[in-house]
Amino acid sequence: MPASHCTGPIQRREFLRVGTLALGGVMLPDLLRLQAASEKPRPTTSVILFWMWGGPSQLETYDMKPDAPSEYRGPLNPIRTNVPGMDICEYMPLQAKIADKFSIIRSLHHEMSAHNDGSIEVLTGQTPSVPDPTSQAHSKHPDFGMVASRIRGPHPEGLPQYIGVQRSPFMTQPNYLGAAHRSFDTGDPSLPGYAPKNLTLATGVDHRRLGDRKHLLGQFDRFRQRYEHDIDGADEFQSAAFSILTSRKVADAFEIAQEDPKLRDRYGRHRWGQSCLLARRLAEAGAAVINVDATAPNSTTKNFSWDDHAGAFHLDYAQRERLPQMDQALSALITDLHDRGLDQNVLVIACGEFGRTPRVTHAPTNFSNQIGLGRDHWPGAFSALIAGGGLRMGQVVGQTNSNAEYPLHDPVTPQDLLATVYRHLGVDPQQQFTSFAGRPIPILPSGQPIKQLI
């Protein structure tokens, strides 16, 4: 690989602007001063979201109805877990063995039936004022990862606070929080020779060069000669900002190749497995929120999202491909966090923006030239897996009616789920930001932490 070179003189102010690792060009020494001035201790908790965009079917995952009529129950069967009464889909046997290490919420619900609107509701807790059935909507409010980034402030070692493994949800925007709080998107960690493409320093040093100490220090020797009087005379905060650039810790967090090959095999040598493993590394390094994009490029799978319309997929064939990979990745992640003693600090959530219609639909052919068997959008009832975070595990929260159409008791809103998330992250959901129009906006307009899990 050709060496990276300094591209020419830079101004002192630009040299000290060392915040490209998700700081959006803000002067890092100033931010470190603000951090030191705060008496509130920095939280060390993290959230990993396994984001199943498209809307996974509750009836083919965590809320199966084997006694319902055939037009409702679908083609798959439940299996028992090691928690009595918590049956899940037959294609998730690994999760069935560790069900005491997670809980299931079966009574999530809202009213947004389009993908982007539903995603905005679940990820921001703010209901779109005008629903957009075309699924082209973008949020007017930041999602919970952007909020955590803003509240936490810069990580002491430059690690992005909000990271999208592969990518982050595309329908949410930081808006009035500022572009600095967008997620850092990593690319696909399952690719051979993986390295995130965009993790570069302001000076033009590629992050991979952090592993080449001689090369890196040679560049800083040249910088020091040019700005020696500035650096040697810098206060402790400028020195701390300079130290971030010479640290290996940020680069090491992304070095998934350092993991034991056997552990990588346990997670699965596929997109979702390696994404969950990278997410664990990033949480362990101190990132606040890591979003795992649980979809796939069209070129790698026929069943690239969870949007199981009959004209697109066949429920059985699609879940037969998706669920074993999801099962392997999530079960390995949850077990690994327990084995490392991280299950109190790291909260794992697996969900999508809504569920699927209780009654199955049919199509003469689908994307794969098969007979189509599917379900359409259904925000009236959907499920989520939640693990860790010091919460009560081995629980089933809520119950839907016999056809999984709506909650019968203990209904849970996306706002309740986010209140639980914010509680774990140490964020006060009643704290307010200021909109572009100068109006105060609470982080979360409603919702309470889920009492059965606390």
Protein Blocks (a to p, Z undefined) as FASTA:
>chain_A
ZZdddfbdcdfklmmmmclnonnopafklmmmmmmmpmbdcdfbdcdddddehiaafklm
mmccfkbcfklnombdcdddfbehiacdfklmmlmmmmmmpccdfkbccfbfbfklmmmm
mmnopacfbdcfkopaccfbdcfklmmmmmnopafklpafbdcehiacfkbcfklnojkl
pccdebjakbghiacfklccfkopafklmmmmmlmmmmmmmmmmmmmmmmmmpcfklmmm
mmmmmpcklmmmmmmmlpcfklmmmnopafklmmmmmmmmmmmnopabdcddfbddfklo
fblbfclcfklmcfklmmmmmmmmmmmmmmmmmmmmmmnopmmmpccddddfbdcdfbac
ddfbdfkopacddddddfkbccdddeejhiaehiaedjddfkopacfbhpacfklmmmmm
mmmnopafkbccddfkopacdfblgdcddfklZZ
